[in-house]
Amino acid sequence: MTPAPGGGVLRIGNASGFYGDRFDAVREMLTGGELDVLTGDYLAELTMLILGRDRMRDPGLGYARTFLRQLEDTLGLAVERGVPLVVNAGGLNPAGLARAVRELAAGLGLPARVAHVEGDDVTARGGWGEGVLTANAYLGGTGITACLEAGADVVVTGRVTDAALVTGAAAARFGWDAGDPADRDALAGAVVAGHVLECGTQATGGNYAFFASEGIDVRRPGFPLAELHRDGSSVITKHPGTGGAVTVGTVTAQLLYETAGARYAGPDVTARLDTVRLRADGEDRVRIEGVRGEPPPPALKVGLTRLGGFRNEVVFVLTGLDVEAKAALVREQMEDRLDAAPGGRPAEVRWTLARTDRADAPVQEEASALLRLVVRDADADRVGRAVSGAAVELALGSYPGFHVTAPPGKGAPYGVFETAYLDAAEVPHTAVLPDGRRIPLPPPRATRPLEPVAEPPLPEPLPQESLDATRRAPLGAVAGARSGDKGGSANIGVWARDERTWRWLAHTLTADRMRQLLPETTELPVTRHVLPGLRALNFVIGRILGEGVASQARFDPQGKALGEWLRSRRIDIPEELL
């Protein structure tokens, strides 16, 4: 299908939020209701490392093979219904996946026109330091636009921004020019809609803080779609009869996910999140409007993955009485053995004790605490038998009730994610059309260095009489939160559902209060961003995830539950808000 520039509404859906998402979602979206374009997001920081290791084993791989299997019984549906598929499942090898899709289409006897976008892979450029496995620049949507304008039924990309899947399709429909200031606001509106769609069912009630109190059935939430208009405004909704819900709350939660300040930078445009306005537009319908756009920054973000070394882990179970003494005993025993290991002590040794036990527990598991030992080193031998053997040898000569959660094993490689930047003019961006023609896409004509936005005025605080009567309660009784990873940092977006709660939250939940509530952040940089239009605060916590999700630096390596931990913490809340 060649989307015709002009007016109307573009109904654009999503069928994947990550590599491994619900397999039958493509069919659900194609058969569940009216749709003009269907997108799928398969890439994340960890996925690039996984695909990089795939490519090391077989240079012909490096793409999300799940997508190819999904097409076996859905490609015919998409072609028949004239719904182009736009996916970043190409990963590190978009040309390889495009070739495989063509072969699949030929085998099925389907006249599918397949195009792909390339240029993001800058690994061969060098200069990234030792051990880099992948280096990919985050491209924008102009290559997707060129492919759709050439009549592609399937567009495969590598590392584009998640929102580019939507902006590229929208620009093809509406004739937007990323370099035209007159189209900047509309394009920014599509970026915001794309950000809401990109994580699939997180926009329709999945992972939603208030799913229980609001009675949302999230056993099988439907995937989201956006009704996108020429001016960039949109309505987020879902197919009729599907599970979950689309509310101002679910959309707010997703808008805050893995973002930071008011400027949400992209390769085509910078969207101002402080201009976003949400309002209910009927059942399971939320309108997004008012989004303003600015020129993109001159540099493209580059995601680097490298093999960081080897790690091993042993989790000792401490049951019943004297938990602290038991932990001290086994820790001293293991430390002695690590110090005396023939190959030397591992470069990093980390102990954490999780007091998951409770007194007089009726179930053995509830009477148990977990002592976790994590070791890392560049030498696999130092974290292999030297650690697992030492742990096994203690089985009959340590604390009473000794056991571990799993048999200790060999050291396993772990990855590191880093961020670099390249001038956009230095990164090739090429659309390879269905007929094989290669169309180079120019860098943005106008750019603007990314600078923080001055903090907006806070709302008027609640009157003193409201603050006099308080009750100690979990923060989550009145505030929602969603958190996620960005390299070694994590963000926690916190929002209020009504104006009076917002007036309290904005003055109460400071960066210092965040450090008090989450002691793990005490020594870390915590930056607070205020988004009054969303009645939200967005906190960025630096270094809490170490060297990124693949390094598994903490119990929750992607920071997905940081927001729920924060909501569980008790704080003095005005009685009138509870």
C-alpha positions in Angstrom: 0.0 0.0 0.0 1.2 3.5 -0.8 -0.2 5.8 1.9 -1.6 8.9 0.1 -0.5 12.2 1.6 -3.4 14.2 2.9 -6.0 14.4 5.6 -8.1 11.8 7.3 -7.1 9.6 10.2 -4.3 7.1 10.3 -5.2 4.1 12.5 -1.8 2.7 13.5 -1.5 -0.3 15.8 1.2 -2.1 17.7 1.7 -5.9 18.0 4.9 -6.2 19.9 6.6 -4.4 22.8 9.7 -6.6 23.0 11.4 -9.6 21.5 9.3 -12.4 23.1 6.0 -10.6 23.4 2.7 -12.4 22.8 3.1 -14.4 19.7 -0.5 -14.2 18.3 -0.7 -10.4 18.7 -0.1 -9.8 15.0 -3.1 -11.9 14.0 -5.2 -10.3 16.8 -4.5 -6.9 15.5 -5.0 -7.7 11.9 -8.4 -9.4 12.6 -9.7 -7.4 15.6 -10.8 -4.2 13.8 -10.0 -1.5 11.3 -6.3 -0.8 10.9 -4.2 1.1 8.4 -0.6 0.3 9.5 0.7 -2.3 12.1 4.0 -1.8 13.9 6.1 -4.0 16.1 8.9 -3.1 18.4 11.3 -6.0 19.0 14.5 -4.2 20.2 15.8 -3.2 23.6 19.3 -2.7 25.1 19.5 -6.3 26.2 18.1 -7.5 22.9 21.0 -6.0 21.0 23.4 -8.0 23.1 21.4 -11.2 22.5 21.3 -10.5 18.8 25.0 -9.7 18.8 25.8 -13.1 20.3 23.5 -14.7 17.7 25.5 -13.0 14.9 28.8 -14.2 16.4 27.5 -17.8 16.1 26.0 -17.3 12.6 26.7 -14.1 10.6 23.4 -14.7 8.8 21.4 -14.1 12.0 21.2 -11.1 14.1 17.5 -10.4 13.7 14.3 -11.3 15.7 13.4 -14.7 14.3 10.1 -14.6 16.1 8.7 -12.1 13.6 9.4 -14.4 10.7 7.5 -17.2 12.4 4.6 -14.8 13.1 4.4 -14.0 9.4 3.9 -17.6 8.4 0.1 -17.3 9.0 -0.4 -13.5 9.0 1.5 -12.2 6.0 -1.4 -13.2 3.7 -3.8 -11.4 6.0 -1.8 -8.2 5.9 -1.4 -8.2 2.2 -5.1 -9.0 1.6 -6.2 -6.2 3.9 -3.7 -3.7 2.7 -2.1 -3.2 6.1 1.6 -2.5 5.8 3.8 -4.0 8.6 6.6 -1.8 10.0 8.9 -3.5 12.4 12.4 -3.0 13.8 12.8 -6.8 14.0 15.8 -6.5 11.6 18.0 -5.8 14.6 21.6 -6.1 13.5 20.7 -7.6 10.1 17.7 -5.9 8.5 18.8 -6.9 5.0 18.9 -10.5 6.1 15.4 -10.4 7.6 14.1 -8.6 4.5 15.5 -11.4 2.4 14.0 -14.1 4.6 10.6 -12.3 4.4 10.8 -12.3 0.6 11.6 -16.0 0.6 8.7 -16.7 2.9 6.3 -14.6 0.7 7.5 -16.5 -2.4 6.9 -19.8 -0.7 3.4 -18.7 0.2 2.7 -17.4 -3.3 2.1 -13.9 -2.0 3.0 -10.7 -3.9 4.5 -9.0 -0.9 6.7 -6.0 -1.5 9.5 -5.9 1.1 11.8 -3.0 1.9 14.3 -2.3 4.6 16.2 0.5 6.2 19.9 0.3 7.0 22.8 2.4 8.1 22.4 2.3 11.8 25.1 -0.3 12.3 28.3 1.7 12.9 30.3 -1.1 14.6 32.8 -1.3 11.8 33.5 2.4 12.1 35.8 1.6 15.1 37.0 3.8 17.9 34.6 2.3 20.4 37.2 0.7 22.6 37.9 -2.9 23.4 35.4 -5.7 23.1 32.5 -3.9 21.5 30.0 -6.4 20.1 27.5 -4.0 18.6 27.3 -0.3 17.9 24.1 1.0 16.5 22.9 4.6 16.0 19.2 5.4 16.7 17.8 6.5 13.3 14.6 8.4 12.7 11.5 7.6 10.6 12.5 9.1 7.2 13.7 5.8 5.8 10.4 4.2 6.8 8.6 7.0 5.1 10.5 6.4 1.8 9.8 2.7 1.9 6.1 3.2 2.4 5.9 5.8 -0.3 7.4 3.3 -2.6 4.6 0.9 -1.9 6.2 -1.5 0.6 3.9 -4.1 2.3 6.6 -4.9 4.9 9.3 -2.5 6.1 12.1 -4.0 8.2 14.5 -1.7 10.1 17.4 -2.1 12.4 18.0 0.2 15.4 15.6 3.1 14.9 14.0 5.0 17.8 10.9 3.1 19.0 8.6 6.1 18.1 10.1 6.2 14.5 7.9 3.2 13.6 4.9 5.5 14.0 6.4 8.8 12.8 7.7 7.2 9.6 4.3 5.8 8.8 2.5 9.0 9.7 4.8 11.2 7.6 4.0 8.9 4.6 0.3 9.3 5.1 0.3 13.1 5.8 3.2 14.2 3.7 5.1 15.7 6.7 8.6 16.9 6.1 10.9 16.6 9.2 12.8 19.6 8.0 9.8 21.9 7.7 9.2 23.9 10.8 5.5 23.9 9.9 5.3 20.2 10.4 7.4 20.1 13.6 4.5 20.1 16.1 2.6 17.4 14.2 5.7 15.2 14.0 6.2 15.7 17.8 2.6 14.7 18.4 3.3 11.5 16.4 6.5 10.9 18.5 4.3 11.0 21.7 1.8 8.7 20.2 4.6 6.4 19.1 6.0 6.4 22.6 2.6 5.4 24.1 2.3 2.5 21.6 5.8 1.2 21.6 5.5 -1.0 24.7 2.3 -2.7 23.6 0.0 -3.6 26.4 1.7 -1.3 28.9 -0.7 1.3 27.4 -3.8 -0.8 27.9 -3.5 -1.7 31.6 -0.4 -3.9 31.6 2.0 -3.2 34.5 -0.4 -0.5 35.7 -0.1 0.6 39.3 -3.9 0.9 39.9 -5.0 -2.2 38.1 -6.6 -3.6 41.2 -8.2 -0.5 42.7 -9.6 0.6 39.3 -10.9 -2.9 38.6 -9.0 -3.3 35.3 -9.0 -6.9 33.9 -5.5 -7.3 32.7 -5.5 -11.1 32.4 -5.1 -10.6 28.6 -5.0 -6.9 27.7 -5.5 -5.9 24.1 -2.7 -4.2 22.1 -3.0 -0.4 21.6 -3.6 1.6 18.5 -3.6 5.3 17.8 -6.0 7.3 15.6 -3.5 9.9 14.4 -4.6 13.1 12.8 -2.9 15.5 10.3 -2.2 18.0 13.1 -0.4 15.4 15.2 -3.1 15.0 17.7 -4.2 11.4 18.4 -6.6 9.2 20.3 -5.2 6.1 22.0 -7.6 3.2 22.0 -7.7 -0.5 21.3 -9.8 -3.0 19.3 -13.4 -3.5 20.5 -13.9 -6.4 22.9 -10.2 -6.8 23.8 -9.0 -6.9 27.5 -7.5 -4.3 29.6 -8.4 -0.6 29.4 -7.2 2.7 28.0 -7.6 5.5 30.5 -5.8 8.8 31.2 -4.0 6.8 33.9 -2.7 4.0 31.7 -1.6 6.5 29.1 0.1 8.7 31.7 2.0 5.7 33.0 3.4 4.8 29.6 4.3 8.4 28.8 6.5 8.5 31.9 8.1 5.2 31.1 11.8 5.4 30.3 11.7 9.2 29.8 13.4 12.0 31.7 12.9 15.7 31.4 10.6 17.9 29.4 12.6 17.5 26.2 12.2 14.1 24.6 14.8 14.1 21.9 14.6 12.1 18.7 16.5 12.1 15.4 13.7 13.9 13.5 12.2 16.2 16.2 12.4 16.9 19.9 9.0 16.5 21.5 8.2 18.7 24.5 6.6 16.4 27.1 5.6 19.5 29.2 3.2 20.5 26.5 1.3 17.1 26.3 -2.4 17.3 27.3 -4.5 14.2 28.0 -8.2 13.9 28.3 -10.8 11.2 28.2 -12.6 10.9 24.9 -15.0 8.1 25.6 -14.7 4.5 26.8 -11.2 3.2 26.2 -10.3 6.4 24.4 -7.8 9.0 25.5 -7.0 12.1 23.4 -3.4 13.5 23.2 -3.1 17.0 22.0 -1.1 20.2 22.3 2.3 18.7 21.7 4.9 21.1 20.6 8.1 20.2 18.7 11.6 21.6 18.4 14.5 20.8 16.0 16.3 17.6 16.9 19.8 17.6 18.4 22.7 17.5 16.0 24.0 14.2 17.2 22.5 10.7 17.1 22.6 8.4 20.2 24.7 5.3 19.6 24.0 2.2 21.7 27.1 0.1 22.4 27.2 -3.4 23.8 30.3 -5.3 24.9 31.1 -8.4 26.8 32.0 -7.2 30.2 33.5 -10.4 31.6 32.1 -13.3 33.6 29.8 -13.5 36.6 28.6 -16.2 38.9 26.0 -16.2 41.7 25.2 -18.3 44.7 22.1 -17.7 46.8 22.2 -19.2 50.3 18.9 -19.8 52.1 18.9 -18.9 55.8 15.9 -20.3 57.7 14.5 -19.6 61.1 16.5 -18.2 64.0 19.8 -16.4 64.1 19.7 -15.2 60.5 22.3 -12.5 61.0 24.7 -15.0 62.7 24.2 -17.6 59.9 24.9 -15.0 57.3 28.0 -13.8 59.0 29.3 -17.4 59.3 28.9 -18.5 55.7 30.1 -15.1 54.5 33.3 -15.5 56.5 33.8 -19.1 55.3 33.3 -18.1 51.6 35.6 -15.0 51.9 38.4 -17.2 53.3 38.1 -19.6 50.3 37.9 -16.8 47.7 41.0 -15.1 49.2 42.8 -18.5 49.0 41.7 -19.5 45.5 44.7 -20.6 43.3 43.7 -18.2 40.5 43.2 -15.3 42.9 40.2 -13.5 44.3 37.5 -12.4 41.8 37.8 -8.7 40.9 34.3 -7.9 42.3 32.6 -9.7 45.2 29.2 -8.5 46.3 27.0 -9.7 49.2 23.4 -8.8 49.8 21.1 -10.1 52.5 17.3 -9.9 51.8 15.4 -10.4 55.0 12.4 -12.1 53.4 11.9 -14.1 56.6 9.2 -13.5 59.3 8.9 -14.8 62.8 6.8 -17.8 63.6 6.0 -18.4 59.9 3.5 -21.1 59.0 5.3 -21.9 55.7 9.0 -22.7 55.6 9.7 -20.4 52.7 8.2 -17.5 54.7 10.7 -18.3 57.5 13.7 -17.9 55.1 16.0 -15.1 54.2 18.2 -15.0 51.1 21.9 -14.2 51.2 23.2 -13.6 47.6 26.8 -13.7 46.6 27.7 -12.3 43.2 31.2 -12.4 41.8 32.6 -10.9 38.6 35.9 -11.1 36.8 37.4 -10.9 33.3 38.8 -14.4 33.9 36.0 -17.1 33.7 38.0 -19.5 35.9 38.1 -17.1 38.8 34.3 -17.0 39.0 33.7 -20.7 38.0 34.8 -23.7 40.0 36.6 -21.6 42.5 33.3 -20.2 43.6 30.9 -23.0 43.0 33.2 -25.6 44.5 33.8 -23.5 47.6 30.1 -23.2 48.1 29.4 -26.9 47.6 32.1 -27.9 50.1 30.4 -26.0 52.9 27.2 -28.1 52.6 27.8 -30.2 55.7 30.0 -27.8 57.7 28.3 -24.4 57.9 25.1 -23.0 59.3 22.2 -25.2 60.3 19.7 -25.7 57.6 22.3 -25.0 54.8 21.0 -25.1 51.3 21.1 -22.9 48.2 18.4 -22.0 45.6 20.1 -23.8 42.7 23.2 -25.9 42.2 26.2 -23.5 41.8 27.4 -23.5 38.2 30.1 -22.1 35.9 30.7 -18.5 35.3 28.5 -17.0 32.6 29.4 -14.0 30.4 27.7 -10.7 31.1 27.2 -7.7 28.9 27.7 -4.0 29.3 25.6 -1.2 27.6 27.1 2.2 27.0 26.0 5.3 25.1 28.0 7.4 22.7 27.0 10.1 20.1 27.8 10.7 16.5 27.0 13.7 14.4 23.9 12.8 12.3 25.7 13.7 9.1 28.3 11.0 9.8 25.7 8.2 10.0 24.4 6.8 6.7 20.6 6.4 6.6 19.4 4.4 3.6 16.1 3.1 2.5 16.3 0.0 0.3 13.0 0.0 -1.7 11.1 -3.1 -2.8 12.6 -2.8 -6.3 16.2 -2.8 -4.9 16.8 0.9 -5.3 18.9 2.5 -2.5 17.7 5.9 -1.4 20.1 7.9 0.9 18.2 10.0 3.4 19.8 13.4 4.4 20.4 14.4 8.0 18.1 17.0 9.5 18.4 20.5 8.0 18.0 22.3 11.3 19.2 21.1 14.7 19.2 22.5 18.2 21.5 21.4 21.0 19.7 19.6 23.8 19.4 21.7 26.9 17.3 21.2 30.1 14.1 23.1 30.5 13.9 25.5 33.4 11.7 24.0 36.2 8.1 25.2 35.9 6.3 26.8 38.8 4.9 24.4 41.3 1.2 24.3 42.0 -0.1 26.1 45.1 0.5 23.9 48.1 -2.3 22.6 50.1 -3.4 24.8 53.0 -1.8 24.2 56.4 -5.0 22.8 57.9 -4.9 20.0 55.3 -1.4 19.2 56.3 -2.1 19.1 60.0 -4.2 15.9 59.9 -2.0 13.1 58.3 -1.8 9.4 58.4 1.2 7.2 57.8 0.4 5.2 54.7 2.0 3.8 51.6 2.7 6.5 48.9 1.0 4.2 46.4 -2.3 4.8 48.2 -2.5 8.1 46.4 0.2 8.1 43.7 1.0 5.9 40.7 4.5 5.0 39.5 6.2 3.3 36.6 9.9 2.7 36.3 12.4 1.4 33.7 16.0 1.3 32.6 18.1 3.6 30.5 21.6 2.2 30.3 23.0 2.2 33.9 20.4 4.7 35.0 16.7 4.2 35.8 13.7 6.5 35.8 10.7 6.5 38.1 7.7 8.4 36.9 5.3 9.3 39.7 1.8 10.8 39.0 -1.3 12.0 40.9 -4.8 11.3 39.7 -6.4 14.5 40.9 -5.3 18.1 41.4 -5.3 18.2 45.3 -3.0 15.1 45.4 -0.8 16.8 42.8 -0.5 19.9 44.9 0.7 17.8 47.8 2.9 15.5 45.8 4.8 18.2 44.0 5.9 19.8 47.2 6.5 16.6 49.2 8.3 14.2 46.9 11.6 16.0 46.4 14.9 14.4 45.3 16.0 14.3 48.9 12.8 12.6 50.0 13.3 10.1 47.3 16.7 9.2 48.7 15.1 8.8 52.2 12.4 6.5 50.8 14.7 4.4 48.7 17.9 4.1 50.7 19.7 2.4 47.8 19.8 5.8 46.1 21.4 7.7 49.0 24.8 8.0 47.3 23.5 8.2 43.8 22.6 11.2 41.6 18.9 11.8 41.6 17.4 14.4 39.3 13.8 15.5 39.5 11.8 16.7 36.5 8.4 18.4 37.0 5.7 17.8 34.4 2.6 19.8 35.6 0.5 19.0 32.5 0.6 15.3 33.4 0.5 16.0 37.2 3.7 14.1 37.3 7.3 14.0 38.6 10.0 12.1 36.7 13.1 11.0 38.7 16.2 9.9 37.0 18.5 7.8 39.3 22.0 7.6 37.9 24.2 4.5 38.1 21.7 2.4 40.0 21.8 -0.3 37.3 25.5 -0.4 37.1 26.6 -1.0 33.5 23.1 -1.7 32.2 20.6 -4.5 32.3 22.9 -7.1 30.8 25.4 -6.6 33.6 22.7 -7.8 36.2 24.1 -5.4 38.8 21.1 -5.7 41.1 18.2 -7.9 42.1 15.9 -6.0 39.7 18.4 -5.5 36.8 16.1 -3.4 34.6 14.6 -1.3 37.4 11.1 -2.4 36.5 9.9 -2.6 40.1 11.6 0.4 41.5 8.3 2.3 41.1 6.4 -0.3 43.0 9.0 -0.3 45.8 8.6 3.4 46.1 4.8 3.1 46.2 5.1 0.6 49.0 7.1 3.0 51.2 5.2 4.7 54.0 5.0 8.5 54.3 2.8 11.0 56.2 -0.2 11.7 53.8 -3.0 14.2 54.4 -6.1 12.4 55.7 -8.3 14.2 53.1 -6.3 12.5 50.2 -6.7 8.9 51.6 
